[in-house]
Structure formats: structure tokens, C-alpha cells
Amino acid sequence: MNLRSRLWQKAMIGLATNRRMKDAMQQWATASRLASRYVGGGTVEEGVRVAVNLHTDGIKPSLFYLGEYLHDRVAIEETVAKKICAAQLLGKGDLDVHVSVDPTQLGLSIDRDLCERNAIRIAEAVGASCQRSNGTHCMMLDMEDDELVTATIEVHDLIQQQGLPVAITLQAYLRRTKDDLQTKVQQGAKVRLVKGAFAANSDIAYTSSRSIRKNYLALSEIALSNEARETGFYASFATHDHILLKEIVRMAAARGWEPGTYEFEMLYGVRSQLAEQLAADGQKVRVYMPFGTDWWPYALRRLGESPKNLLLLVRAILSRA
Ligand code: FDA
């Protein structure tokens, strides 16, 4: 990441965590230009409706109820209830939907046991929906900052041991991910591979775009190895980087992985044409579709991923004035 991109990302994270700005923007309208670019709806019903429509268009959804780094038990319970409600609504159709979850939404920042109990409740609801509908849903654990990686992996393993449908996100910017991924391959787990939306020091992380991309490809080789095929490991490559996408499609074909035995995942509102093109080429594509009213921090982090988004932010703020 160059200096301009890094400064832009830092500025957006600063704005995302500014409480007054967040309250002002969110109160004004959930349907502002910014929210509607990255968010599929305000309520569970709207989120599920957009997810079902995506499915009809041949794109698999991953549903995410917005909110992060929660410390308040009431807000945590409300978030868990929304995710369970979304999982229950999925029991009505023959769908393939991921319910994405940030561990800090379930209480990881305040009480590890609470987080584990909540994660099990959601995974049970997702599992029950699979049984009711013949669906192939799964609870996907998102990965947050580097201090939470070990705990998040432990929560994943606990749920997997209970035979519940669970997957986990691993980040290519972290040096430890090679070992973490190898363990997950041995377990025959389901992993979403991302570059990482966080930054860390060079002793634990790759810090340049070039080194992160290089590591992403090295990790993709592990995810598409013979061992991965033997253990039943399943990979989701979550990136909008067309150079990586092209190389992974080539690598998978060269190693005999049929489209559909792995998947690609992108964010709602980002490079949609690329997602549609991949789907048209016969690849399995999923779109991460957030819903809910707490959209400001999420949208700002998305804006921070590309300085080209400056115009979008200016428009959103001007339309607020
Ligand atoms: P890169 O940033 O190089 O972008 C490639 C191209 O896409 C560029 O042209 C760029 O301009 C464009 N692009 C990318 N993001 C854009 C945006 N927001 N708006 C407009 N254009 C954009 N991270 C994490 O730490 N934990 C997690 O759990 C997740 N979960 C997750 C799920 C899914 C489905 C995705 C796609 C991503 C995540 N991420 C994540 C975020 C991820 O780590 C990373 O920050 C972003 O995907 C951006 O990196 P890319 O690999 O897309 O490449």
C-alpha cells in the first residue's frame, strides 16, 4: 500500500470511529447514497429479500448484520437475535447462504464465554435452517484485528467440534496465517481468504501491497493443494484483485479443481461487474451483503480501501448538509 493509500485509509478509520459524525450520518437516513452503495437494507427482512434476489441471479449471498466492537450486553443480545432471525428466515428456501459474524459483535471484547455461547446459538440456528430447507448454509466468522486471531480460531474450532456448520476468515497480511491455514487444511475446514482490512507492524505482518499479494498467492496454493482435496477442505477466495482472481482460476484449473469446489467472494457494491463476469464464466461467486442501520463505520472502512472513493464520500456529506 503506498503512502497516499495508507493516509486515506487512516483518515477513513478516524472518521469511522468518530461517534458524533456516525450518529449524525446514520440518523439522517439509512438510504443515503453511501449506505445504499454498500448496504443491502435496514431490516432483517430487507437483508434476506436482497439475499434471495441475489440467489435468483446466480450469486450466493453472505449476510452480515452491521455493528462491530460491541461492549454493551444489550446491543450484543440484539445483534445475536438479528443474526438468528436471519438464519431462521433462510429455512424457507433451498438456498446456499453464509451468515457472517464478527466475534466482537458476540461479546469477544468483554466476555469470552458469552462470545462462545452466542456463536453456538447462531451456528445452531444456521444448522437447523439447513435441515429444514435442504440448504447448505454456514456461519462464517469474520476476522478482526491481530489481537483477536487466536481467540477467533478457538471459537471456530469449538463450533466445528460440535459438528455445526462453521467457516473462518484468515488474513494474508499476517505472517502467522500460513501455519493457521495449514492447520485448517488438515482439519478439512472451510476458510475464506482475505488480504486483511487492518494494519500491523512488520514483525507480525506483511506491510506492502506487493508482499501481501505474494503471500495471498502462496496461501492459495496451500488452499488448492492435494492435501486440501483429500481432507475435504473448502476455500473461498475473497478479493476484488483481478490479478489474483485470474491467477487463482488458472491455478485451480491446472490442479484439477472444478468450478464450484471452491468459490470467490466479493463485497456488495464493489466491482460488481467482475463478480457477474466470474459467475457468467461458470465460477461460484458469493457476495457479502451487510444490512442494518449501523452502516457508517462499515461504509467508511470500505471507502478507505480505495482513494478513488473520495468523490462518493464528498457527495454523501454534501447531500447531508
Ligand atoms: P485491493 O484492495 O487491491 O482491491 C482490488 C481492486 O478492487 C482495486 O482496483 C480497488 O480499487 C478495488 N476495490 C477494493 N475495495 C474497494 C472498495 N471498498 N471500493 C471500491 N473499490 C474497491 N478483511 C478482514 O480483515 N477481515 C474480514 O473478515 C474480511 N472479510 C471480507 C469478506 C469479503 C467477502 C471481502 C471481499 C473482503 C473482506 N475483508 C475482510 C476485506 C479485505 O481484507 C480487503 O481489505 C478488501 O477486500 C480489499 O482488498 P482486495 O483483495 O479486494 O484488493
Boltz pocket constraint, residues with backbone or C-beta under 6 A from the ligand:
constraints:
  - pocket:
      binder: B
      contacts: [[A, 141], [A, 142], [A, 143], [A, 144], [A, 169], [A, 171], [A, 194], [A, 195], [A, 196], [A, 197], [A, 198], [A, 238], [A, 239], [A, 240], [A, 241], [A, 242], [A, 265], [A, 266], [A, 267], [A, 269], [A, 270], [A, 271], [A, 286], [A, 287], [A, 288], [A, 301], [A, 302], [A, 303], [A, 304], [A, 305], [A, 306], [A, 308], [A, 309]]
      max_distance: 6.0
